[in-house]
Amino acid sequence: MIPDFLILPAVILAFITATSLLVSWNWRLSIFSLAIQYVCVVVLVSSSWPLETAAVKLVAGWMACAVMALALRNQPDDLIVGGGRSISDIVFRLIAAVMAGLFAFTGGTRLVLWLPEISVEQAYGSMILIALGLLHLGLTNHPFRVVLGLLTLLSGFEILYAAVESSILIAGLLAIVTLGLAIICAYLLTAPTLEEAS
Amino acid sequence: MNSAFIWILFPGLIAIILLLLQNREYLVAILATVTALLLAGLAVWLPLQEQIVLWRWAIPFSDTFLIFGRRVVLSAADRPSLIIIYLTAALWFGAAPLARPNKLFVPLGLGVAAFLTAAIAIEPFLFAAVLIEVAVLASIPFLSPPGARAGRGVVRYLTFQTIGMPFILISGFMFTGFEVGPGNAEIVAIATALLVIGFALLLAVFPFHTWIPMLAEESHPYSTAFILLLLPVAVSIFGLGFLDRFVWLKDSPNTALLLQIVGVVMVLTAGIWAAVEKHLARIMGFAVILDVGFSLIAVGLAVGTDNEFFRVLFITGLLPRGLSLGVLALALSGLIGNVDKLNMENIRGIGKKYPFISTSILLALFCLAGVPLLAGFPLKLGVIEGLSEIAPQISIWIIIGSLGLFIAGIRTMIVIVSGEVESDNDTPEPLILKIFLAIGWVLLVLLGILPNFFIQMIINLPAAFTQIGPLS
């Protein structure tokens, strides 16, 4: 069991990592943020599940990070991010992240009323990740960034769903989806060079 | 022996083996076609009893497979769905060497069929959303082949299908709280809204339809058509599970109305966009949206009027859609390599050079538009008649939608028969391709002229769909 005093810091850290994913254009920082984000997810999920079951999310998430990192390692930078970001872009993304965070704060309170099974902290954590994941998806069409957004969104959903569904099968299936997304991201990143290699 | 072994694990295993043999295209296509035909045949033939007697041996047989405390059930009611999935797969894999899609198409296509079967079989049925997502992930490599950058259509397809899954899982959980009857009105409204958004994302309902034409334009038409045919079928069967499970939802007059309105919006928007579209593969995408819209209206009518006829329309509508899409996709694949792009400018005058391909494109488009004497007509007429009886004002809109696709067909015909071919490529149409396309024409016309014969054949199959019929 994770101590209760870690839950609120996990929510705050989830917001920081999701914002970092939104703002950062360095893939190493993005992968690191995603890996930390999965730690936050496990802390929040462990309120509903035993720690050993919740650890499935961490294992799947870190494996996903490893798969994407391996694929990104040999890619030229322009294939990954398409250049750096301007100050105005970063400021815009930060403001958007703060607004999404505020939305998550108000939405989380309502969510507890609709789904009484979840705690307020879980509601905040999941809403933050869902809101920032959706925001991320709305700001990019690059495969790597899109998969980061999808993984963030799914992490938020998994916190929510863990509170209402404790099936091992669904935990396994969601882990397969997480890994599958990472593998597809790796495939989409390396696909342009695959034909030449063969 | 277990039904899950036969229809899920066995094709999954074959898919892995075929993946290893992917460079031997013909062998892979033959093996996959035989496997899919065998599985469709077993779905028809395999007796439903506790043991199967093979000569002297009696092999115990069960329709239930337990996994992590949950059940995977493929009962008699699921047999029609199995026949549809594996017969479609067999048809597509059989003609794959002619269409020459990506090498990954056949092995992963068989894998997609296995995952969609698992989605139909899993209990609780809600988990199907995750298995459909896994099928979507498996389809990405053949939609975005090696050697090319991922297009926006593929990325959007992945995004919309992935976002749809959580919406459905959460709404499904909320629905289980009021399985017997609706409780708190606010929570019911939220759960219903989440469910509608989830299915709108999966079924490409306006405004979430944009990935279909984009994907059709970027990816090989043959593999795209395979996904555009099978995915809506699996999602529809999954959606019908909701109506079957939550009786109050089925009995609510708003459900029928919502299905009909969503269907009309799909038909109308797809028809209008098709009418002004210049890319043939994108027109195919809009035609699929239009046809799925008709299916939703048929389901809405079945739910709203308690009429067996519309249930039959929904099921039988899959046959002309599959045939038309197959013919259209095969014909478009035949053009790849002979024209630069599949847009109107590049296909100008191809009617003289590729008469079989050109005729097939037109026949398939007109069939999907519901032109008389072709396969799509009797079923679309039935839906239009049914809707006009309860809402004549709305039925006008679906006629306009169909007219839009018909205009797209007329525009294509004008372009195909006028002008000269600009391409220097003098490759003639292969004989086998001509034979396949000619068989398609005959079936499209026969289905249109003798609809009752085929409808009677299909009516005997669909125990799986009884939940949307008289709603007993």
Chai-1 contact restraints between the chains, C-beta under 6 A:
chainA,res_idxA,chainB,res_idxB,connection_type,confidence,min_distance_angstrom,max_distance_angstrom,comment,restraint_id
A,W114,B,I187,contact,1.0,0.0,6.0,A-B,restraint_1
A,W114,B,I190,contact,1.0,0.0,6.0,A-B,restraint_2
A,L137,B,T159,contact,1.0,0.0,6.0,A-B,restraint_3
A,N141,B,R152,contact,1.0,0.0,6.0,A-B,restraint_4
A,N141,B,V155,contact,1.0,0.0,6.0,A-B,restraint_5
A,P143,B,A150,contact,1.0,0.0,6.0,A-B,restraint_6
A,P143,B,V155,contact,1.0,0.0,6.0,A-B,restraint_7
A,V146,B,V155,contact,1.0,0.0,6.0,A-B,restraint_8
A,V146,B,T159,contact,1.0,0.0,6.0,A-B,restraint_9
A,L150,B,T162,contact,1.0,0.0,6.0,A-B,restraint_10
A,F157,B,P166,contact,1.0,0.0,6.0,A-B,restraint_11
A,V164,B,F173,contact,1.0,0.0,6.0,A-B,restraint_12
A,I168,B,F68,contact,1.0,0.0,6.0,A-B,restraint_13
A,L169,B,F68,contact,1.0,0.0,6.0,A-B,restraint_14
A,L169,B,R70,contact,1.0,0.0,6.0,A-B,restraint_15
A,I170,B,F127,contact,1.0,0.0,6.0,A-B,restraint_16
A,L173,B,V130,contact,1.0,0.0,6.0,A-B,restraint_17
A,V177,B,E133,contact,1.0,0.0,6.0,A-B,restraint_18
A,G180,B,L137,contact,1.0,0.0,6.0,A-B,restraint_19
A,I184,B,L137,contact,1.0,0.0,6.0,A-B,restraint_20
A,I184,B,I140,contact,1.0,0.0,6.0,A-B,restraint_21
A,Y187,B,P141,contact,1.0,0.0,6.0,A-B,restraint_22
A,L188,B,A150,contact,1.0,0.0,6.0,A-B,restraint_23
A,A191,B,P146,contact,1.0,0.0,6.0,A-B,restraint_24
A,P192,B,R149,contact,1.0,0.0,6.0,A-B,restraint_25
A,L194,B,P146,contact,1.0,0.0,6.0,A-B,restraint_26
A,E195,B,P146,contact,1.0,0.0,6.0,A-B,restraint_27
A,E195,B,G147,contact,1.0,0.0,6.0,A-B,restraint_28
